Amino acid sequence: MVGDSHGDENLGSVLNHVLLHQTVIGLETKQQLQAVGEKPDYIVGGVGGGSNFAGLMLPFLPLKFAGEDMTFIAAEPKACPSLIRGTYRYDFGDISKTNALKQPGCFRIRRAFFLPPAPETSHAIRSAIEVAGKARPGSSIVFLYSGHGLLDLSSYEAYFQGHLEDYELPQEVIDQALASCPEYG
Ligand SMILES: Cc1ncc(COP(=O)(O)O)c(C=O)c1O
């Protein structure tokens, strides 16, 4: 498990230079794994704008291109997906269309941590747990703990009171958003 300093930026998380800064996470993770003689089989991160996942994963890409067997998994909420729904246009990044998760299942894993993870982080954790259930024994799974959820306690309160909606973004809302989205190219 590795951690970053998420939460101090909002729009910033989708900007290129933020992505570049976040690669320090992947670089450090690489060194930490080397120090313990491990090679990741799976690299898992939560995705909103994409910066923490890309920052973790990009430094490992050259190894993958060189033929290492490594799987990258981007986990995002079904409530507000930025990768797997919509149409392929500028700002729509995932061509493999995997791995969106519903919120309540992600909030459930909060119990494993002393501090509650941020909702975005809980998607990465939940996804890593799912990968662990399917991976061959002995696999190394790296996931990114992108931030704590101390600013999200009202969502946890809603979850524990059974009020957290099992929400999936309706297609009409996506269609509406796409109608006002400019076409590029
Ligand atoms: C703690 C935390 N993790 C992850 C994200 C997702 O952003 P990104 O995909 O750009 O890392 C956010 C966005 O607000 C966040 O606050």
The ligand as a MOL file (V3000), in Angstrom:
LIG
                    3D

  0  0  0     0  0            999 V3000
M  V30 BEGIN CTAB
M  V30 COUNTS 16 16 0 0 0
M  V30 BEGIN ATOM
M  V30 1 C -8.3100 11.3570 -1.9990 0
M  V30 2 C -8.5470 11.3950 -3.4780 0
M  V30 3 N -8.1620 10.3300 -4.2120 0
M  V30 4 C -8.3550 10.3150 -5.5510 0
M  V30 5 C -8.9750 11.3690 -6.2100 0
M  V30 6 C -9.2020 11.2520 -7.6850 0
M  V30 7 O -8.4830 12.1750 -8.4490 0
M  V30 8 P -7.3330 11.6760 -9.4600 0
M  V30 9 O -7.9160 10.5940 -10.2830 0
M  V30 10 O -6.9990 12.8740 -10.2930 0
M  V30 11 O -6.1810 11.2310 -8.6510 0
M  V30 12 C -9.3860 12.4990 -5.4730 0
M  V30 13 C -10.0510 13.6300 -6.1560 0
M  V30 14 O -10.5510 14.5390 -5.5690 0
M  V30 15 C -9.1710 12.5040 -4.0620 0
M  V30 16 O -9.5690 13.5400 -3.3030 0
M  V30 END ATOM
M  V30 BEGIN BOND
M  V30 1 1 1 2
M  V30 2 1 2 3
M  V30 3 2 2 15
M  V30 4 2 3 4
M  V30 5 1 4 5
M  V30 6 1 5 6
M  V30 7 2 5 12
M  V30 8 1 6 7
M  V30 9 1 7 8
M  V30 10 2 8 9
M  V30 11 1 8 10
M  V30 12 1 8 11
M  V30 13 1 12 13
M  V30 14 1 12 15
M  V30 15 2 13 14
M  V30 16 1 15 16
M  V30 END BOND
M  V30 END CTAB
M  END
